[in-house]
Amino acid sequence: MAGLTLYDKLWQAHVVDEAKDGATLLYIDRHLVHEVTSPQAFEGLRLAGRKPWRAKTAIAVPDHNVPTTRRAAGIADPVSRLQVETLDRNCADFGIEEFKMNDVRQGIVHVIGPEEGLTLPGMTVVCGDSHTSTHGAFGALAFGIGTSEVEHVLATQCLVAKKSKAMRISVEGVLGLGVTAKDVALAIIGRIGTAGGTGYAVEFAGSAIRGLSLEGRMTLCNMAIEVGARAGMVAVDDKTIDYVRGRPYAPQGVQWEQAVAWWRTLHSDADARFDAEVSLRAEDIVPQVTWGTSPEMVVMVDGRVPDPSSAPNAVKRQDWERALQYMGLAAGTPIQEIAVDKVFIGSCTNSRIEDLRAAAAVVKGRRKADGVKLAMVVPGSGLVKRQAEQEGLDRVFVDAGFEWREPGCSMCLAMNADRLEPGERCASTSNRNFEGRQGAGGRTHLVSPAMAAAAAIAGHFVDVRHF
Amino acid sequence: MTPFTRLLGLVAPLDRANVDTDAIIPKQFLKSIKRSGFGPNLFDEWRYLDVGEPGQDCSARPLNPDFVLNQPRYQGAQILLARDNFGCGSSREHAPWALQDYGFRAIIAPSFADIFYNNCFKNGLLPIVLPAETVDRLFAETFATPGYRLDIDLAQQTVTLPDGSALAFAVDEFRKYCLLSGFDDIGLTLQKVDKIRAYEARRRAEAPWLFV
């Protein structure tokens, strides 16, 4: 019999009950809650007279609606304010711990989970947010759910799920200087497409992945959903355990030793079989820039905007034409001739300390280009912000003409006041370049933090390897 | 949840791939704390010529005449015909809520994004996967035939065309059962309380750090 994949091991450890057709009742260890996808779930509990099964496994934080400018005056938009106040009230009513807006631990839900040790290897982690795949970086089974399932997990601590197929994406070799986890993620999406992982749980493996820090692995797993995979994951190794050790919610003492002993088994067996395998060579990956309205519309930084006539089929040709029109780009334009209006460094993909350090290293001693109306840096959490300030990164950004903001989701999806105006073009470290994602009519190009920082300085995309 | 059993409905064709949930219901409408009322903002950026904000009277807004759902022949459509990877992106359940609130009860596509597919079943909305060639044919017939209707029978797992031919589709037993009966699946899970408690007792012994 073939060995087990990491996904098999995580799945098996959480099966409560299995029906004949494969529908499985899966136990959930950690439930992360935010203000946008939870109000209707709490309302459902109230209407049915139900209580949370284990309120202590849930932790809540407002992140999508919060302002990134001064917070002393609260939230100006009354609709956003009501949603955040509703979260506060629901958490109080149902006994769920919450990091409120002005708590230093507040931040993007996918940043604070790992940061606080709320995300641990071997856990099942869910959240009403598709980027929950991020937590798979710790050898956890983590995936996004809808609001009905948020209610289901609150009420029963379980989900009804069917096991996905297993895919392994291996990246072997050493990444070049200036090539980051974000570029690996975009290169993978470019290779297999935004539906290439649909129906699969993806394990990222290979020497280049093992070489990534936990921050880098989080960036990669975060974007697993952009190939359609609900879950992305990386095997546990020493780096994982070192990252978790000493975090506020991590186990201690005897329980720590017990936990580590199990965590060390969380890797695919040598003879494990996958339903699909994809492999890339690290040396082939260069900085990436998206040109269209889907993350799969991506090219190398030294490339050009593609010509729809070279699309593989009629449906794609139509998509490319529509994307070029929306993006206001002509086929054949060199990527490095595309000028940007705004730069956004942040989001659950790229707002951790390592991301801010990479951006600051590019910015240090330089000035934002005059043509760039706004370059903003939004740290992933209050603690990331504090650490960056202790390292002096805030001064580097401010001296270069960037804005240094308060933590939250911000212009990744523009639910707060941070957004693009129609026609504005943005170099963004976020995860989605969909039409209107960063503001109606806004044009998004996805890049790494270093590439975004370089675009802010140059006023257009440049190859950060030669910058 | 409203049960889904059988539906004879008008078909509207949305001829683009990778329709994401940001397009289905843009983020500004996610600030609502209710489950209903999203229909007028379904496909907001494609459907209207102005920029939509929460709380507007959508009946007074300028419609985009080029958008398919604004064409008179598709008014009252209950079945949406779509392309590959429909519902990709954000997990927002507001997407099926908006489709449902607008009047759709079923969506036919060659493939769906996982989370969206799952969310549909929780809301009485039936997502049907058919082969790409079949979907191509349905698009052609819908464009060519004003008033084109399909007859969907969930119990039989068939889509019947106007010419009487029937196409079979697959659906998980458990999802089918819940949708046919309109069951609240939390109630079903809570019938397994003993199994959940037994799992917890076992797991607490193996992994006590998860139960502090």
Interface residues (C-beta under 8 A of the other chain):
Chain A: A13 V16 D17 A19 K20 D21 G22 A23 L25 Y27 D29 V36 T37 P39 Q40 E43 A48 R50 W53 H64 N65 D77 V79 S80 L82 Q83 T86 L120 G122 M123 G128 D129 S130 T132 G144 I145 G146 T147 S148 E149 E151 H152 A155 T156 Q157 C158 V160 K162 S164 T194 A195 T198 G199 I225 G228 R230 P251 Q255 W256 Q258 A259 W262 S294 V315 K316 Q318 D319 R322 L413 A414 M415 P422 R432 F434 E435 G436 R437 A440 G441
Chain B: R16 A17 N18 D20 D22 A23 P26 K27 Q28 L30 K31 S32 I33 K34 R35 E45 V51 G52 P54 G55 R83 D84 N85 C88 G89 S90 S91 R92 E93 P96 S111 A113 D114 I115 N118 N119 K122 N123 D172 E173 F174 D184 D185 I186 T189 L190 K192 K195 I196 Y199 E200 R203 E206 A207 P208 W209 L210 V212
